């Protein structure tokens, strides 16, 4: 059974930083590319960033490139999202998931954790 537990969300001022964590279980973590997604109020969930199974390749949505950094620890079965220079438009619930493939930007499973709420004040 897939389990995804996100943490690290908070209320921060514009320009601030946060580090999100997601611990995944139920599948062999190191066999999968991993991704971060976010859903803002009244909007659909959108892709944010992805990382290859080995951690050597990353992809980002244009809106976050240069400000957010995805990384992973295959020993701890954890994927991270370092968020710098945060903007009010980054306010959303952030989710992680296993990916169908590194370049697909599509979740492998139709299951989502509780997410991490990030609120950026102006």
N, C-alpha and C positions, 0 to 999 in steps of 0.2 A: 504494500500500500504506500503510495507516494505521500510524503509529508513535507511541507515547506513552512518554515518558521522565520518570518522576517522580524527584525528589531532595529532600533536605533533612530526611529523617527522622532521628531521634536518640532517645537516652534522656534524659529530663528529669524533674525532680522535680515533684510536684503544685504547681500554681500557676505553673508556668513557661510559656515561650512558644517557638514554633517557626514557621518560615515554609517551607512546602512550595512547590515549583515543579514545573510539568509543561510540557514542550515537546512540541508536537504537530505532526505532519506527515502528508502523504498526502492531505490535503483542504484546501480553501481555508478557513483557520482562521477568518477574520472572517465567514464565512457561517453559522457554527454557534454555537448556545448551547453552553456547556461546563459540565461538572459534576465534582464530587468525590464519591467513594464511599469506604467503608471496610469492611473485613472483620476482625472480631475472631476470635480462636481459637474454633473450634467453632460459629461463627455464620455466617449468610448475609451476603453483601455488602449494604450498605445505603446509601441516598442520604444525603449530607451537605449539599451546597450546589450551587447552580447560578447561572449568570450569563448574561444575554442576549448576543447576538452583539455588540452595541455597548457592552456593559458598564454600561448605565444601570439595569438591573433585576437584582435578586438574590433568591434564595429559600434558606431554610435549614430543615434538620430542627429540630424543636422542642428536641431535646437539645443542640444546639450554638448556637442563636440567642443573640446577644449576646456570644459568646466567640470565634467563628470568623468570619473575613471573607474572602470570595472576591473576586478581582479578576483583570483580564486585561490583556495588552499585545498588541494585534493586530499590531504591527510585529515583535515578537519571537516571535510564535506561542506565547505562554506564558500559562498560567493559574496563579494563585497561591492559596494558602490560608494566611492569617495565623491562627495558633492562639494564643490567650491564655487565661490562667486554666485551664490544662489539668488534667484530672482523670484518675485511674487508669482510669476507664471509657472514656476516649478512646483507650486502647491498642488499636492495630489496624494493619493494613497499609492505607495510603491510596492510592487510584487515581484518575486522572482519565479522562475520556472525552468525546468529542463527544456531544451530546444530539440525540434525534429532534426535539425542539422545546423551547423554553425552559421551559414549564410541565409537560412530560411526566415529568421525573425519570427517564427511560428512556435508556440508552445507545443511540447510533445504530449502533454497530458491536459485533459480538460478539468483540472483540479487546481485550485488556488488557495494559498494560505490566507491568513487574516490581513496581511499587508502591514505596512509601516506608514503612519500618517506623517507627512512632511508639510509644514505650514510655514511659508515665508512671508513675513510682514514687511510692508513698504515703509 
